[in-house]
């Protein structure tokens, strides 16, 4: 049994990556946990690659006037509070970009810089290199999507496709309605 464990340990130590991950000083240090936790950024960017670059959100509405117990004349009257509640029930959507151009540019520069840094330090941090290389590639892809959508006609194409889809849906509803009317007419003739 001991010989098997010694052989397994020797096999792990022969591989640089497994040796790095399994060695106690590395897995307990920031050299391991920093890049490991940093992998959330490229994972999020990769997950967003298939999503629509446009995001519809509700417009932020100002909160109701503050209620002051020390100043009785500053208390809001009931109609103001009711008006605010009615405004909150209205769904007023506005379009925001899902991909932030500034944040994507900042993350691209950050990832490129720290990918280079991971090779400049001693010992070389291959996990940090992998994390920032993946992040650099995914942020570059997001940047290209942002530019294409907002600057090179991608939004107009998407809006035309959405309008065409809505027109096709409406035409399908009209055909369905006509079919239902004809079915009622035939049914009325057959029973009458």
C-alpha positions as CSV (number, residue, x, y, z in Angstrom):
1,X,0.0,0.0,0.0
2,X,2.8,2.4,0.9
3,X,4.6,1.6,-2.3
4,X,1.4,2.5,-4.3
5,X,1.2,5.9,-2.5
6,X,4.9,6.6,-3.1
7,X,4.4,5.7,-6.8
8,X,1.3,7.9,-7.0
9,X,3.1,10.8,-5.4
10,X,6.1,10.4,-7.8
11,X,3.7,10.4,-10.7
12,X,1.9,13.6,-9.5
13,X,5.3,15.3,-8.9
14,X,6.5,14.5,-12.4
15,X,3.7,16.6,-13.9
16,X,4.3,20.4,-13.4
17,X,0.6,21.4,-13.2
18,X,-0.4,18.6,-10.8
19,X,2.7,19.3,-8.7
20,X,1.7,23.0,-8.5
21,X,-1.9,22.3,-7.6
22,X,-1.2,19.5,-5.1
23,X,1.8,21.0,-3.3
24,X,0.7,22.4,0.1
25,X,2.6,25.8,0.0
26,X,1.0,26.7,-3.3
27,X,-2.5,25.7,-2.6
28,X,-2.5,27.6,0.7
29,X,-1.1,30.8,-0.9
30,X,-2.5,33.6,-3.1
31,X,-0.5,32.2,-6.0
32,X,-3.2,29.5,-6.3
33,X,-6.4,31.0,-4.8
34,X,-6.0,34.4,-6.5
35,X,-6.1,33.0,-10.1
36,X,-8.6,30.3,-9.1
37,X,-11.1,32.9,-7.8
38,X,-10.3,35.2,-10.8
39,X,-11.7,32.5,-13.1
40,X,-15.2,33.9,-12.4
41,X,-14.5,36.8,-14.7
42,X,-13.8,34.8,-17.9
43,X,-16.6,32.3,-17.0
44,X,-19.1,35.2,-16.8
45,X,-17.8,36.6,-20.1
46,X,-18.1,33.2,-21.8
47,X,-21.6,32.8,-20.5
48,X,-22.6,36.2,-21.8
49,X,-21.4,35.4,-25.3
50,X,-24.6,33.8,-26.4
51,X,-26.9,36.5,-24.9
52,X,-28.5,39.4,-26.7
53,X,-26.2,42.5,-26.5
54,X,-29.2,44.6,-25.7
55,X,-30.8,44.6,-22.3
56,X,-34.2,46.1,-21.5
57,X,-34.6,47.3,-17.9
58,X,-37.1,49.2,-16.0
59,X,-36.5,52.9,-15.6
60,X,-35.4,53.9,-12.2
61,X,-38.1,55.8,-10.4
62,X,-37.3,58.2,-7.5
63,X,-38.3,56.9,-4.1
64,X,-41.2,58.4,-2.3
65,X,-40.5,61.6,-0.4
66,X,-38.9,60.8,3.0
67,X,-41.2,60.8,6.0
68,X,-39.8,63.1,8.7
69,X,-41.1,62.6,12.2
70,X,-39.3,65.8,13.4
71,X,-40.8,68.1,10.9
72,X,-44.6,67.7,10.7
73,X,-44.9,70.1,7.8
74,X,-42.6,67.9,5.6
75,X,-44.8,64.8,5.8
76,X,-46.0,63.8,2.4
77,X,-49.7,63.9,1.9
78,X,-51.6,60.7,0.9
79,X,-52.2,61.6,-2.8
80,X,-48.4,62.0,-3.3
81,X,-47.7,58.5,-1.9
82,X,-50.6,57.0,-3.9
83,X,-49.3,58.6,-7.1
84,X,-45.9,57.2,-6.4
85,X,-47.3,53.7,-5.9
86,X,-49.3,54.0,-9.2
87,X,-46.1,55.1,-11.0
88,X,-44.3,52.1,-9.6
89,X,-46.9,49.7,-11.2
90,X,-46.2,51.1,-14.7
91,X,-43.6,49.0,-16.5
92,X,-41.5,51.6,-18.4
93,X,-38.7,49.8,-20.2
94,X,-35.6,51.4,-21.6
95,X,-32.8,49.9,-23.6
96,X,-29.3,49.6,-22.1
97,X,-26.2,47.8,-23.5
98,X,-25.6,44.4,-21.8
99,X,-22.0,44.6,-22.8
100,X,-20.2,47.7,-21.4
101,X,-17.6,48.9,-23.9
102,X,-15.5,50.7,-21.3
103,X,-15.5,47.7,-18.9
104,X,-14.7,45.3,-21.7
105,X,-11.7,47.5,-22.8
106,X,-10.5,47.8,-19.2
107,X,-10.7,44.0,-18.6
108,X,-8.9,43.3,-21.9
109,X,-6.0,45.6,-21.0
110,X,-6.0,44.2,-17.4
111,X,-5.9,40.6,-18.6
112,X,-3.2,41.2,-21.2
113,X,-1.1,43.0,-18.6
114,X,-1.5,40.3,-15.9
115,X,-0.9,37.4,-18.4
116,X,2.5,39.0,-19.1
117,X,3.0,39.5,-15.4
118,X,2.3,35.9,-14.6
119,X,5.4,34.9,-16.7
120,X,7.6,37.7,-15.4
121,X,7.4,36.6,-11.7
122,X,9.4,33.8,-10.1
123,X,8.1,31.1,-10.0
124,X,6.1,31.4,-13.1
125,X,2.4,31.3,-12.3
126,X,0.8,29.1,-15.0
127,X,-2.6,29.2,-13.4
128,X,-2.6,33.0,-13.6
129,X,-1.5,32.8,-17.2
130,X,-4.3,30.4,-18.1
131,X,-6.9,32.6,-16.3
132,X,-5.8,35.8,-18.0
133,X,-5.3,34.3,-21.4
134,X,-8.8,32.9,-21.4
135,X,-10.1,36.2,-20.0
136,X,-8.2,38.2,-22.7
137,X,-9.7,36.1,-25.4
138,X,-13.3,36.2,-24.1
139,X,-13.1,40.0,-23.4
140,X,-11.7,40.6,-26.9
141,X,-14.7,38.6,-28.3
142,X,-17.1,40.6,-26.2
143,X,-15.4,43.8,-27.5
144,X,-15.9,42.8,-31.1
145,X,-19.5,41.9,-30.4
146,X,-20.0,45.3,-28.8
147,X,-18.5,47.2,-31.7
148,X,-20.4,45.2,-34.3
149,X,-23.7,45.6,-32.5
150,X,-23.5,49.3,-31.6
151,X,-21.2,50.8,-34.2
152,X,-21.3,48.6,-37.4
153,X,-25.0,48.0,-38.0
154,X,-25.6,45.0,-35.9
155,X,-28.4,46.6,-33.9
156,X,-30.3,47.7,-37.0
157,X,-30.1,44.2,-38.4
158,X,-31.4,42.7,-35.1
159,X,-34.2,45.2,-35.0
160,X,-35.2,44.4,-38.6
161,X,-35.2,40.7,-37.7
162,X,-37.3,41.3,-34.6
163,X,-39.8,43.4,-36.6
164,X,-39.9,40.6,-39.3
165,X,-40.5,38.0,-36.6
166,X,-43.3,40.1,-35.1
167,X,-44.9,40.6,-38.5
168,X,-44.7,36.8,-39.1
169,X,-46.3,36.2,-35.7
170,X,-49.1,38.6,-36.5
171,X,-49.7,37.0,-39.9
172,X,-49.8,33.6,-38.3
173,X,-52.4,34.8,-35.7
174,X,-54.5,36.3,-38.6
175,X,-54.3,33.0,-40.5
176,X,-55.3,31.1,-37.4
177,X,-58.2,33.4,-36.7
178,X,-59.4,33.0,-40.3
179,X,-59.2,29.3,-40.0
180,X,-61.2,29.4,-36.7
181,X,-63.8,31.5,-38.4
182,X,-64.1,29.2,-41.4
183,X,-64.3,26.2,-39.0
184,X,-67.2,27.9,-37.1
185,X,-68.9,28.6,-40.4
186,X,-68.6,25.0,-41.6
187,X,-69.7,23.8,-38.2
188,X,-72.7,26.1,-38.3
189,X,-73.6,24.9,-41.8
190,X,-73.3,21.2,-40.8
191,X,-75.5,21.5,-37.7
192,X,-77.9,23.9,-39.3
